[in-house]
Amino acid sequence: MRFTVSLTENRVFQRLYNKGKRAVSPSLALYYRRTGKKTTRLGLTVGTKLGSAVVRNRIKRKLREIYRLEEPQLKCGYDLVIVARTRARSADYRTLERELKRLFEASSLYESGEGRV
């Protein structure tokens, strides 16, 4: 992930949940907010409701890979949090990929409308 830094601070997550914009799909929710900086910060949230650590980490790996492949087409200078919802547990890679691309498109996060849904 060339342009992206991990989000780790709880206060930044809370600020995004409270003041950021949101887009949702059956398996995922995307919270985003423009920062004006040159880098994008990404946070992933997968709650314990989704299963054991093995299941949660598998979901995070899938989401991280989907984001890595889409990153060159995304605008820089945003804080992003991707929240896995309960349906993400049973969703395959292609379903998660399709939903995340739709969320990016709905949020206008693609550079000059280059979204590939």
C-alpha positions as CSV (number, residue, x, y, z in Angstrom):
1,M,0.0,0.0,0.0
2,R,2.0,2.9,-1.4
3,F,0.0,5.9,-0.3
4,T,-1.7,4.4,2.8
5,V,-0.8,4.4,6.5
6,S,-2.6,2.3,9.1
7,L,-5.1,4.0,11.4
8,T,-4.4,2.9,15.0
9,E,-5.6,5.6,17.4
10,N,-9.0,5.1,18.9
11,R,-9.8,8.8,18.9
12,V,-9.4,8.9,15.1
13,F,-11.8,6.0,14.7
14,Q,-14.3,7.7,17.0
15,R,-14.1,11.0,15.1
16,L,-14.8,9.1,11.8
17,Y,-17.8,7.3,13.3
18,N,-19.2,10.5,14.7
19,K,-18.3,13.2,12.1
20,G,-17.4,11.2,9.0
21,K,-19.6,10.3,6.1
22,R,-20.8,6.7,5.7
23,A,-21.7,4.2,3.0
24,V,-23.1,0.8,3.8
25,S,-23.7,-2.5,2.0
26,P,-24.9,-5.9,3.4
27,S,-21.4,-7.1,4.4
28,L,-19.5,-3.9,4.9
29,A,-19.7,-0.3,6.1
30,L,-17.3,2.4,5.0
31,Y,-16.7,5.6,7.0
32,Y,-14.6,8.3,5.3
33,R,-13.5,11.9,5.9
34,R,-11.3,14.2,3.8
35,T,-8.1,15.2,5.7
36,G,-6.3,17.4,3.1
37,K,-3.0,15.6,3.6
38,K,-1.1,13.7,1.0
39,T,-1.5,10.3,2.6
40,T,-4.6,8.2,3.1
41,R,-5.1,6.4,6.5
42,L,-6.9,3.1,6.6
43,G,-8.4,1.3,9.5
44,L,-10.1,-2.1,9.5
45,T,-12.7,-3.2,12.1
46,V,-13.8,-6.7,12.5
47,G,-15.8,-7.4,15.7
48,T,-15.7,-10.5,17.8
49,K,-19.3,-11.3,16.7
50,L,-17.9,-12.5,13.4
51,G,-16.1,-15.4,15.0
52,S,-12.7,-16.5,16.3
53,A,-9.4,-14.7,15.7
54,V,-8.8,-17.0,12.7
55,V,-12.0,-16.0,11.0
56,R,-11.6,-12.3,11.8
57,N,-8.0,-12.2,10.5
58,R,-9.0,-14.0,7.3
59,I,-11.6,-11.3,6.7
60,K,-9.1,-8.6,7.4
61,R,-6.6,-10.1,5.0
62,K,-9.2,-10.2,2.2
63,L,-10.2,-6.6,2.8
64,R,-6.6,-5.5,2.9
65,E,-5.8,-7.2,-0.4
66,I,-8.9,-5.7,-2.1
67,Y,-7.9,-2.3,-0.9
68,R,-4.3,-2.8,-2.0
69,L,-5.5,-3.6,-5.6
70,E,-7.8,-0.6,-5.7
71,E,-5.5,1.9,-4.0
72,P,-3.9,3.3,-7.2
73,Q,-7.4,4.4,-8.5
74,L,-8.4,6.0,-5.2
75,K,-8.0,9.7,-4.2
76,C,-5.4,10.5,-1.6
77,G,-5.9,12.5,1.5
78,Y,-8.7,10.6,3.3
79,D,-9.2,8.8,6.5
80,L,-11.0,5.5,5.8
81,V,-12.5,2.9,8.2
82,I,-13.9,-0.3,6.7
83,V,-16.2,-2.2,9.1
84,A,-17.0,-5.8,8.5
85,R,-20.6,-6.6,9.3
86,T,-22.0,-10.0,10.2
87,R,-22.6,-11.1,6.6
88,A,-18.9,-10.6,5.8
89,R,-18.3,-13.9,7.7
90,S,-20.0,-16.0,5.0
91,A,-19.1,-13.8,2.0
92,D,-16.5,-15.0,-0.4
93,Y,-13.7,-12.8,-1.8
94,R,-15.6,-11.8,-5.0
95,T,-18.6,-10.6,-3.0
96,L,-16.5,-8.5,-0.6
97,E,-14.6,-7.1,-3.6
98,R,-17.8,-6.1,-5.4
99,E,-19.3,-4.5,-2.3
100,L,-16.2,-2.5,-1.4
101,K,-15.8,-1.2,-5.0
102,R,-19.5,-0.1,-4.9
103,L,-18.8,1.7,-1.6
104,F,-15.8,3.5,-3.0
105,E,-17.9,4.4,-6.1
106,A,-20.8,5.6,-4.0
107,S,-18.5,7.7,-1.9
108,S,-16.8,9.3,-4.9
109,L,-13.4,8.1,-3.8
110,Y,-12.2,7.1,-7.2
111,E,-9.9,9.5,-9.2
112,S,-12.0,11.1,-12.0
113,G,-14.7,8.4,-11.9
114,E,-12.4,5.5,-12.9
115,G,-14.3,3.1,-10.6
116,R,-14.5,-0.5,-11.8
117,V,-17.6,-2.1,-10.4
